[in-house]
Amino acid sequence: MPSQPGPSSSSTASAAPDPNGADTSRRPGWGETLRVYGEAATLRMFALGFSAGLPLLLVLGTLSFRLREAGIDRATIGYLSWVGLAYGFKWVWAPLVDRLPLPPLTSLLGRRRGWLLLSQALVIAGLVGMAFNDPRAGLTPLVWCALLVAFGSATQDIALDAFRIESAEARKQAALAAAYQTGYRLAMIWAGAGVLWVAAWAEMSVAEAATSGYQNGSWQIAYLVMAASMAVGVVTVLLSPEPARRALPPARNPTEWLQGALVEPFADFIRRYRWQAVLILSLIAIYRISDVVMGIMANPFYVDMGFTKEEVATVSKVYGVVMTLVGAFVGGALAMRLGVMRVLMLGAVLSAASNLLFAWLGTRGHDLTGLVVVVSADNLAGGIASAAFIAYLSSLTNVSYSATQYALFSSMMLLLPKFVAGYSGAFVDAHGYGSFFICTAALGLPVLVLVALAARQAKKHTAASVPPAEAARDALG
């Protein structure tokens, strides 16, 4: 029988989990479940989630709105989304973030906080550079600044995931994931809707030629505001305690250090899951493919449908915020009560189905009510799916290699979807938005099969690992 993650080597709880990832030894009551959201570690994760979510759209979704408004063609916008592949390769330098000290930051703040602060500085520098580059004058400088933001953001993700996993015991990871996801989604709304609102407001204050349909000065102000918004994460890092430092085995030579930093995190995962690793990694690789591929063309779609920056920003800010909060809270609470696998399945169904609503909206033209319905449903589905998925990834991680292993998982989550998304603009040019959104929904069908297989496999292993007396007690109680 393949070895299972245990309390000595994994972030999973010591009690035997049920087939869906819930703790069968004692299900927490609703009062205990809700109190977790008020704890300091959870609140810190909310603020750090905001810092993590802010850069993503500024180099992908919001940037696509800006480029489309500047007259850049859809195919080019699609290809430029490959900037996001930096997130898909972060596992390459994750071992350095996991093990390498940063003098003097490590001595002053600790290993996790030192890397967090450095990565946030890179994001801020890149956003300022994006603010002062006009895409009409040439895309190359803007792309290099976007790459800096993506690299800094991916590095922040590596350090932050390790910080989160090491900040609380396994049974609270779903709550931390929900708080992280709530802050993350709020930041994405601020970076998606807020930046549009700021840019629209700045248009009234920035003097440019009246004949220009694109005002770079307004976007400059908007991106500077986004850079300043990273202060939420910087302040939180400075005020947060460093997680308890793990004692690392001493390395006698560089080869041994590389073995421990680069090889052992991946070998540990394979040892624990053996052939199941193929199933798990396949699920991780495509779970969010519907959302990611569709998301690149969402903002160009809004522009082409005639929605203004103010309309998109207002709808996202009001209805998107509410439904994101509801989705993340519901996803985290259900994962703690019912088990992660059940909520993973629910999130996969909702994420694929919400893409069909975009196809419906494409038949309505400039329909503001329709936009409200679509944005609300999309944010609700995304909140539920993401909260459960983060909890699932955390449960797979060995705390001895938390940064590297989680980076591997989250990189795989984005690598294939981001690559496919690069061709989204060319697909829309050839087949139209309606066919594109329907095809992105169909991409979610294999996800349902993999979730079902993963849940079935987890059920078999739980039945084999739980003693008969304990299994009988759980069945009765």
Secondary structure, 3 states (H helix, E strand, C coil): CCCCCCCCCCCCCCCCECCCCCECCCCCCHHHHHHHHHCHHHHHHHHHHHHHHHHHHHCCHHHHHHHHHCCCCHHHHHHHHHHHHHHHCHHHCHHHHHHCCCCCHHHHHCHHHHHHHHHHHHHHHHHHHHHCCCHHHCCHHHHHHHHHHHHHHHHHHHHHHHHHHCCCCHHHHHHHHHHHHHHHHHHHHHHHHHHHHHHHHHHCCCCCCCCCCCCHHHHHHHHHHHHHHCHHHHHHHHHCCCCCCCCCCCCCCHHHHHHHHHHHHHHHHHHHHCCHHHHHHHHHHHCCHHHHHHHHHHHHHHHHCCCCHHHHHHHHHHHHHHHHHHHHHHHHHHHHHHCHHHHHHHHHHHHHHHHHHHHHHHCCCCCHHHHHHHHHHHHHHHHHHHHHHHHHHHHCCCHHHHHHHHHHHHHHHHHHHHHHHCCHHHHHHHHCHHHHHHHHHHCCHHHHHHHHHHHHHHHHHHHHHCCHHHHHHHHHC
